Every structure is written in C-alpha cells, then in structure tokens.
Amino acid sequence: METSNRQQAAGRRPVRRIVIAGGGTAGWMAAAALSRTLGKVLDIKLVESDEIGTVGVGEATIPSLVHFHRLLDIDEQEFMAATQATFKLGIAFEGWRQRGEDYIHSFGMTGTDHWTAGFQHFWHKGRERGLAGDYGDYCLELAAARDNRFGHLPNEGLNYAYHLDATRYARYLRRFSEHFGVERIEARIASVDKDAGGDIAALVLDSGTRIEGDLFLDCTGFRSLLLGQALGVGYEDWSQWLFNDSAIAVQTESVGPAVPYTRSIAHDWGWQWRIPLQHRTGNGIVFSSRYVDDATARAALLANVEGRVLTEPRVIRFTPGQRKQVWARNCVALGLASGFLEPIESTSIHLIQRALVRLLQTFPTDGISQADVDEFNGQADADIRQIRDFIIAHYKVTNRRDTPYWHDAAAMEVPEALRHRIALFRETGQVFRIANELFAENSWVQVMLGQGLHPEQHHRSADLMGDAELQGFLENIRHSVAQQVARLPQHEAYVRKYCPAGKP
C-alpha cells in the first residue's frame, strides 16, 4: 500500500507556480498569506486590471481577522492607519424584532456558564423572578458598544474586529505581498487555456501573453472566470431562504464620532448598513427585487444617510449560494467567485480567510491529492452552510409581519438543521454548537433573544440557586462589566491616539 501511494504521488505534478486571477480583497489576502508563509519556495503571480472595478464594500469584519493578521505578523496600528480603520464590537440590529425595537449581537461571552448549562438559563430564571436586567448588561463587549467605548485589555480581554476601507485594504496587502516577492501583472484576462487532461494550463492576457501555473486561485468575483466558466462548476442557489438579491452602496462624509459597531437598520423589504471609518461612512441597502424596485430602494437609502454623499450610488446584483465545489482540478475559488452570503453578519472576509488557512494546511507541494480536494470541499461546504443557517435565522425568527417581505420570511420553510436549532432553543433554551462552527453559543442566544424568541423553560441547574444567591451571582457579573466599561476610553478618542490616519 505504501509503495502504491508513493507511485501515485510520483505521478502528480509538483506545485511551484501559483497564479492568482483577480485582485481585490480576496486576491490580495491570498497573495499576502501565501507569500508570507511559502513565498521562499513558490513563484506567485497576481493578474488584475485597474479597468475592472471590485465590489469593494466588504468593510465590516469579525474577530477572526485579528487572528489572521497576527499569523501574518501584520502590525495592527500600521494596518489601521493605512485603511482608515476603526474598531468593531458587534452589530446593532435596529427594527428587526419589531419596529422601534433594537438589540446588539456582540462579540465575546455573556455572563458565566456552568458546566451543565449556559448562562442564559440562569438569566432566564432571574427574569422569571424579577432579579435580572437586560441580557446585554452581562456582556463586556455589548455594554462597551452601547457606551461607545473601546480599549485593548490584558490577555485579549475584549473581543473585537475592524471597520476598514476595502479598497485601501487591498492596496495595503498589495504592498505587503510585493515585499515578499509577489509579482503583480496589470492586464485583462482574455481567455483561460486548459491542458489535454482538463486542468487549467494558463491565463491568456489581452496582450496575448500566457501566464502558466500549477495551481490557480480564482478571485474574479461573481464572474468566477476560472472555476465557474472555464471548469464549468455549477452554482447552488439559496434564494428560497435568502430573499435578498440586490444591494446599493454609497459613501458619505462622517458627521460625528465613529461608533464601535456596525448598524443594521431594517426596512420594509430589506435592511441598510452603516459602517463608520475614520474618514467617511460606508452605507448600503440590501433588498429583494421581488419586493421593491431599484429606484425605491435607492431613494430610501439616500433618505436615511448622514452627511454629504461622496460617491454615486451603485447597484450590485447577486445570487445567494455557493459553487458546488470550491476546489476543482487545479483551481481554488476564493471570495465572491466561490459563493456569496449577504453581509448581515460580516462573514465574507472570514470565509476567504478560512479557505486560505485550510489551503495552507493542506498545500499540495508535491502535487494535488484528490483526498485533500475532497476534504477541503467538505469543510468549506460545512462552513458556509452553518453561516447560511445563522443568517436565515435573522429572517425566520422575528415578530415582524407588517409587510409582505417580513411576513413571507417568517413563514418560509427553513433547512432541517436550522428548524431543529430553533425548536431546541424555544423549548429548552439549549444551544449545541457544532465543532469548528463560526458562531458560538452566545451568538445564537443573542440573536434568538434579540429577534424575540424566548425559551419556554430553563435548565434545572438554575433552580439550585435561591433568590438571594441568584441575585448576587447576576449582580456581581453586571457590576464587574459596568466597572470595566467605565474604565475604557471613548472609542473615537482611542482611535485618534492609537492609529490616527492621515487625510484621505
């Protein structure tokens, strides 16, 4: 068997030449990760054209990007100044449960768990007895976000992410990558050549030049020029659960201090984002063309922005879903080329990052193994489906029925795994996290409660505390959170001191 495996490996083509098709966030994240880790043994080329714009609106992130930057040894202050970045502690959902009712889905943990039951069970018992405050009072990140405060704490005591300028981020990563040997080629891709076996052999540029490679990364956005078009990998459409298929983005001047959270503002047929950077605010509206036309959505967006409009509003079309494989033959798709979920939970950059880490962990130096490809695709599929279900939950679990859009979302049939999660939480207050799943128990609890779903019962471990003990337990947590928040500086002042950016 060992001899057979060696013979099989010997027949593979070693991977030494990497060709990245497309720039933007996906392309330059790939270039940065590969060059920083394997740049000494790989020839890495990136082909992009300044004439082809990028979507460039993935400007809110989640804490995994902090860890990604640490892996690459990226200086946080330098990166934040270069990208006009601010800090993010969570997302404020405004009008999602009901009109006029808001909540925050924050990073970090809420309260203190017992090994038999999560904190939500003790909080639920406290609410029944009139002893507990708002669920967010027991979460440091959430309380800090509400008070517009931020600061780095010892031992990573405050979980955070970033708001960043996506165009500047790609530019920053380009400089980083070129330092480690990546060659950028300015050109349009005219066609994709395949070899006799069906693998991609080269990108043919508009000049006629051929860029040959052993492994190709498709970062060509929604077009999926390599994986989708050249290799013919199909697309799985998830619009039966995720109604939104359009977005309009616009940038405005900043008119006040940047808050440390993303705002997600519900409309009658979609929702609006507001992302504060140091030099401007990113805005956009995500909607379903089945329920509203572009002109109405555009008018609603412009009527609900603050500050002078800096850019012409532009419409972005998308189909929620994923490629049926994200690695086929000698091509791996990243970012929009692999699939798309609306940005409600800021997961797009995370999925790029996860794919890159997975690729590096299974990098096919000695040739592509089908077992590695299958494992890569299986893990990628599980990642995006779990995130998909979390996003669907925001629409399914809501008290809103006041417009056709919200009524239909609440009434839709959802995937079986999500149906089970919702029923489990409703009936028992339990959340069981799947191994390696992005969103932890606290995220599911915050969103379920925030959307208006309260459990019918709690775990009996909470009943072992008498009222006095339970009140003391809850009050100690709340008081500790309040004390820590009071010691944090205001977010705007901290950013000005820590990572001030020059004029844009």
C-alpha positions in Angstrom: 0.0 0.0 0.0 2.8 2.4 0.9 4.6 1.7 -2.4 1.3 2.3 -4.3 0.8 5.6 -2.5 4.4 6.7 -3.4 3.8 5.7 -7.0 0.5 7.7 -7.1 2.2 10.7 -5.6 5.0 10.4 -8.0 2.6 10.8 -10.9 1.4 14.2 -9.6 2.7 17.5 -10.8 4.5 19.4 -8.1 3.1 22.8 -7.3 5.6 25.6 -7.5 3.9 28.3 -9.6 0.8 30.0 -8.2 -1.3 32.2 -10.4 -4.0 34.4 -8.7 -6.6 35.7 -11.1 -8.0 38.9 -9.8 -7.1 41.3 -7.0 -9.5 43.0 -4.6 -9.7 41.7 -1.0 -9.7 38.0 -2.0 -6.8 38.2 -4.4 -4.5 40.2 -2.2 -5.4 38.3 1.0 -4.4 35.2 -0.9 -1.2 36.8 -2.1 -0.3 38.0 1.4 -1.0 34.7 3.1 0.9 32.6 0.5 3.9 34.9 0.1 4.3 35.4 3.9 4.3 31.7 4.6 5.6 29.9 1.4 7.0 32.8 -0.6 10.5 31.4 -0.5 9.6 28.2 -2.3 6.8 29.5 -4.6 6.6 31.7 -7.6 3.4 33.8 -7.1 1.9 36.0 -9.7 -1.3 38.0 -9.5 -3.2 39.2 -12.6 -5.5 42.2 -12.2 -6.7 45.1 -14.2 -7.3 48.6 -12.9 -10.0 48.9 -15.5 -12.1 46.3 -13.8 -13.6 47.5 -10.6 -14.1 45.4 -7.4 -17.2 45.2 -5.3 -15.2 46.8 -2.5 -18.0 47.0 0.1 -16.8 44.3 2.5 -15.8 46.8 5.1 -17.1 45.2 8.4 -15.2 42.2 9.8 -15.3 39.8 12.6 -12.6 38.9 15.2 -11.1 36.1 13.2 -9.4 38.8 11.0 -7.4 40.0 14.1 -6.0 36.4 14.4 -5.3 36.2 10.7 -3.2 39.4 10.9 -1.3 38.0 13.9 -0.5 34.9 11.9 1.0 37.0 9.1 2.7 39.4 11.6 0.8 42.4 10.3 1.3 45.5 12.6 -2.2 46.5 13.8 -1.5 50.2 14.2 0.1 50.5 10.8 -2.7 48.5 9.1 -5.5 50.5 10.8 -3.9 53.8 9.9 -3.4 52.7 6.3 -7.0 51.6 5.9 -8.7 54.4 7.9 -10.0 51.6 10.2 -12.0 51.8 13.4 -12.8 49.1 15.9 -16.0 47.0 15.9 -17.5 45.2 18.9 -20.7 43.9 17.3 -23.7 44.7 15.2 -26.7 46.8 16.2 -29.9 45.4 14.7 -32.5 48.2 14.6 -36.1 47.3 13.9 -35.5 43.7 13.2 -37.6 42.2 16.0 -40.3 44.8 15.7 -40.4 48.4 14.5 -38.6 50.6 17.1 -37.1 47.6 19.0 -33.3 47.2 18.7 -30.6 44.8 20.0 -26.9 44.2 19.6 -25.2 41.0 18.6 -21.8 41.5 20.1 -18.6 39.6 20.2 -17.3 37.8 23.3 -19.2 36.0 26.1 -22.2 36.9 28.1 -22.2 36.1 31.8 -20.6 32.9 33.3 -21.6 29.4 32.2 -22.0 26.4 34.4 -20.6 23.1 33.0 -24.2 21.8 32.8 -25.9 24.8 31.4 -25.2 28.1 29.6 -25.6 31.5 31.3 -28.9 32.1 29.5 -30.6 29.5 31.8 -29.6 31.4 34.9 -30.5 34.7 33.3 -33.9 33.2 32.3 -34.5 32.1 35.9 -33.6 35.6 37.1 -36.0 37.2 34.7 -38.8 35.0 35.9 -38.0 36.1 39.5 -37.6 39.8 38.6 -33.9 39.6 39.5 -32.2 40.1 36.1 -31.6 43.1 33.9 -31.2 43.2 30.2 -29.2 40.2 28.8 -26.7 42.7 27.4 -25.8 44.0 30.8 -23.7 40.9 31.4 -21.6 41.1 28.3 -18.5 43.4 28.3 -18.3 43.9 24.5 -22.0 44.7 24.3 -22.0 47.1 27.2 -18.9 48.8 25.8 -20.5 49.1 22.4 -23.7 50.7 23.9 -21.5 53.3 25.7 -19.2 53.9 22.6 -16.1 52.8 24.5 -13.1 50.8 23.4 -9.6 49.8 24.6 -7.2 47.0 24.4 -7.3 44.9 27.6 -4.7 42.5 29.0 -5.0 38.8 27.9 -7.2 39.7 25.0 -9.9 40.7 27.5 -12.0 42.5 24.9 -13.0 40.7 21.7 -13.1 43.0 18.6 -12.9 43.3 14.9 -12.5 46.2 12.4 -14.3 48.5 10.1 -12.0 49.2 7.2 -11.8 50.7 3.8 -11.8 47.7 1.5 -10.0 49.4 -1.4 -7.3 50.7 0.9 -7.1 47.2 2.5 -6.3 45.6 -0.9 -3.7 48.3 -1.5 -2.1 47.7 1.8 -2.0 43.9 1.3 -0.5 44.5 -2.2 2.5 46.4 -0.7 2.8 43.7 2.0 2.7 40.9 -0.7 5.1 42.5 -3.1 7.6 42.8 -0.2 7.5 39.0 0.0 8.0 38.6 -3.7 4.6 38.5 -5.3 4.6 39.8 -8.9 1.6 41.8 -10.0 0.7 41.8 -13.7 -1.6 44.6 -14.9 -3.7 43.1 -17.6 -7.2 41.8 -18.6 -7.7 38.1 -18.8 -8.8 37.3 -22.4 -9.2 33.6 -22.0 -8.3 30.5 -20.0 -6.3 27.7 -21.6 -6.8 24.1 -20.4 -4.5 21.2 -21.0 -5.4 17.8 -22.5 -6.4 16.4 -19.1 -8.8 19.3 -18.4 -6.7 21.2 -15.9 -6.1 24.9 -16.3 -2.7 25.4 -18.0 -2.5 29.2 -18.4 -4.3 32.5 -18.3 -4.2 34.2 -21.7 -3.9 38.0 -21.3 -5.3 40.6 -23.6 -1.8 41.2 -24.9 -1.6 37.5 -25.9 0.9 36.7 -23.2 0.3 33.3 -21.5 0.7 33.1 -17.7 1.3 29.4 -16.9 0.9 27.9 -13.5 0.5 24.7 -11.4 -2.3 26.0 -9.1 -4.7 28.8 -10.0 -6.7 30.8 -7.5 -10.0 32.3 -8.9 -10.6 35.7 -7.3 -12.5 37.1 -10.3 -15.6 37.9 -8.3 -19.1 37.0 -9.3 -17.9 36.1 -12.8 -16.0 33.1 -11.5 -14.0 33.2 -14.7 -11.9 30.1 -13.9 -13.9 27.8 -11.7 -17.4 28.6 -13.0 -16.8 29.5 -16.6 -13.6 27.6 -17.6 -14.1 24.5 -15.5 -17.9 24.6 -15.6 -18.5 24.1 -11.9 -22.2 24.8 -11.2 -23.8 27.0 -8.6 -26.2 26.1 -5.8 -28.9 28.8 -5.5 -30.2 29.6 -1.9 -32.7 32.3 -2.8 -35.6 30.2 -1.4 -34.3 31.1 2.1 -32.4 34.3 1.4 -34.7 36.6 -0.5 -32.2 39.5 -1.0 -30.6 39.6 -4.4 -29.5 43.3 -4.7 -27.6 46.0 -2.9 -26.9 49.7 -3.4 -23.7 51.1 -1.9 -22.8 54.7 -1.3 -20.1 56.6 0.8 -20.8 59.7 2.9 -18.8 62.2 4.9 -18.5 61.5 8.6 -20.7 63.8 10.7 -20.0 62.6 14.2 -17.8 60.3 16.3 -17.4 56.8 14.9 -19.3 54.2 17.0 -17.6 50.8 17.7 -20.3 48.8 16.0 -22.0 48.3 12.6 -25.6 49.4 12.3 -28.1 47.2 10.5 -31.3 49.1 10.0 -34.4 47.1 8.9 -36.6 48.4 6.1 -39.9 47.1 4.7 -38.1 44.9 2.1 -34.5 44.6 3.3 -32.0 46.3 5.5 -29.4 49.1 5.5 -25.9 49.1 6.7 -23.9 52.0 8.2 -20.1 51.4 8.8 -18.1 54.2 10.4 -14.5 54.7 9.3 -12.1 57.4 10.3 -12.5 59.5 7.2 -16.0 58.6 6.0 -19.0 56.3 6.5 -19.8 53.3 4.3 -23.6 52.9 3.6 -25.6 50.5 1.7 -29.0 48.9 1.4 -29.6 45.2 0.8 -33.0 44.2 -0.7 -35.1 41.8 -2.6 -36.0 42.8 -6.2 -39.2 40.7 -5.7 -40.5 43.2 -3.2 -39.1 46.5 -4.2 -37.6 48.2 -7.3 -34.2 49.9 -7.5 -35.5 53.4 -7.6 -37.5 53.0 -4.3 -34.6 51.3 -2.6 -32.2 54.0 -3.7 -34.5 56.7 -2.5 -34.8 55.0 0.9 -31.1 54.7 1.2 -30.4 58.3 0.4 -33.1 59.5 2.7 -31.5 57.6 5.6 -27.8 58.5 5.3 -26.0 61.2 7.3 -23.5 63.6 5.8 -22.7 64.7 2.3 -22.8 61.9 -0.3 -19.4 61.3 -1.7 -20.0 58.7 -4.4 -22.6 57.8 -7.0 -24.9 55.1 -5.6 -24.2 51.8 -7.5 -26.3 48.7 -7.8 -24.8 45.3 -7.1 -26.7 42.1 -8.2 -26.0 38.8 -6.6 -27.5 35.3 -6.2 -27.1 33.9 -2.6 -25.5 30.5 -2.7 -22.2 28.7 -3.5 -20.3 26.8 -6.1 -21.0 23.1 -5.9 -17.2 22.7 -5.4 -14.8 25.5 -4.5 -11.7 23.4 -5.4 -11.9 21.6 -8.7 -8.9 20.1 -10.5 -6.1 22.7 -10.1 -8.3 25.7 -9.3 -9.5 27.0 -5.9 -12.1 29.8 -5.8 -12.0 32.4 -3.1 -14.4 35.2 -2.2 -17.2 36.0 -4.5 -16.0 33.5 -7.1 -16.8 30.7 -4.6 -20.2 31.9 -3.4 -21.9 34.7 -1.6 -24.0 35.3 1.5 -25.3 38.8 2.2 -23.1 40.9 4.6 -25.5 40.9 7.5 -23.0 39.2 9.8 -19.8 40.4 8.1 -18.7 36.9 7.1 -17.3 37.4 3.6 -13.7 38.1 4.6 -13.9 35.4 7.2 -14.7 32.8 4.5 -11.8 33.9 2.4 -9.5 33.7 5.4 -10.8 30.2 6.4 -10.2 29.0 2.9 -6.7 30.3 2.8 -5.8 28.8 6.2 -7.2 25.5 5.0 -5.3 25.7 1.7 -2.0 26.4 3.6 -2.6 23.5 5.9 -3.1 21.1 3.0 -0.9 22.8 0.5 -0.2 20.4 -2.4 3.6 21.0 -2.7 4.1 17.5 -4.1 1.0 17.5 -6.2 -2.7 17.8 -5.8 -4.3 14.9 -3.9 -8.0 14.2 -4.6 -8.4 13.2 -0.9 -7.2 16.7 0.0 -9.5 18.3 -2.5 -12.5 16.3 -1.2 -11.7 17.2 2.4 -11.2 20.9 1.5 -14.6 21.0 -0.3 -16.3 19.2 2.6 -15.1 21.6 5.2 -15.8 24.6 3.0 -19.3 23.4 2.4 -19.9 22.8 6.1 -18.6 26.3 6.9 -20.8 28.2 4.6 -24.0 26.2 5.3 -23.6 26.8 9.0 -23.2 30.5 8.4 -26.1 30.4 5.9 -28.4 29.0 8.6 -27.4 31.6 11.1 -28.2 34.3 8.6 -31.6 32.7 7.7 -32.4 32.7 11.4 -32.4 36.5 11.4 -35.4 36.5 9.0 -37.2 33.4 10.2 -37.1 34.3 13.9 -38.9 37.7 14.0 -42.1 39.2 15.3 -42.5 41.4 12.3 -45.4 40.6 10.0 -46.1 44.1 8.9 -45.0 43.9 5.2 -45.2 41.1 2.6 -41.3 40.7 2.8 -41.2 40.1 6.6 -44.4 38.0 6.6 -43.0 35.7 3.9 -39.6 35.5 5.6 -41.2 34.4 8.9 -43.5 31.9 7.1 -40.9 30.2 5.0 -39.7 26.6 5.5 -36.1 26.5 6.6 -33.4 23.9 6.4 -33.9 21.0 8.7 -30.8 21.7 10.8 -31.9 25.3 11.5 -35.5 24.1 12.2 -34.1 21.9 14.9 -31.9 24.6 16.4 -34.9 27.0 16.6 -37.2 24.4 18.2 -34.4 23.3 20.6 -33.9 26.9 21.9 -37.7 27.6 22.0 -38.5 24.5 24.0 -35.4 24.2 26.2 -33.2 27.2 25.9 -30.3 24.9 24.7 -27.8 25.7 22.0 -25.4 22.9 21.0 -22.6 24.2 18.9 -21.2 22.1 16.1 -17.4 21.5 16.2 -15.4 24.3 14.4 -18.6 26.3 13.8 -18.0 30.0 13.4 -20.9 31.3 15.6 -20.6 30.2 19.2 -23.5 29.6 21.6 -23.5 33.2 22.8 -24.1 34.4 19.2 -27.1 32.2 18.7 -28.5 33.2 22.1 -28.1 36.9 21.5 -29.8 36.7 18.1 -32.6 34.4 19.2 -33.4 36.6 22.2 -32.8 39.7 20.2 -35.2 38.6 17.5 -37.9 37.9 20.1 -37.6 34.2 20.7 -37.6 33.4 24.5 -37.3 29.9 25.8 -40.2 28.2 27.4 -38.1 26.8 30.2 -34.6 26.8 31.6 -32.2 24.1 32.8 -32.9 22.9 36.3 -29.3 23.7 37.4 -30.5 27.3 37.7 -33.2 26.2 40.2 -30.5 25.1 42.6 -29.8 28.7 43.5 -32.1 30.5 45.9 -33.2 34.1 45.1 -30.5 35.7 47.2 -27.7 33.6 45.7 -29.0 34.1 42.1 -29.4 37.8 42.6 -25.8 38.0 44.0 -24.5 35.9 41.1 -26.1 38.1 38.5 -25.3 41.4 40.2 -21.6 40.5 40.6 -21.4 39.9 36.8 -23.3 43.0 35.9 -21.3 45.2 38.3 -17.9 43.8 37.0 -19.0 44.5 33.4 -20.1 48.1 34.3 -16.8 48.8 36.2 -14.7 47.6 33.2 -16.7 49.6 30.7 -16.4 52.8 32.9 -12.6 52.4 32.8 -12.5 52.2 28.9 -11.8 55.4 26.9 -14.3 56.7 24.3 -13.8 54.8 21.1 -13.2 57.9 18.9 -10.5 59.3 21.3 -8.8 55.9 21.5 -8.6 55.6 17.7 -7.2 59.1 17.3 -4.4 58.2 19.8 -3.8 54.6 18.7 -3.9 54.6 14.9 -4.6 58.1 13.5 -4.9 58.1 9.7 -3.7 60.9 7.6 -6.1 62.8 5.3 -7.6 60.6 2.7 
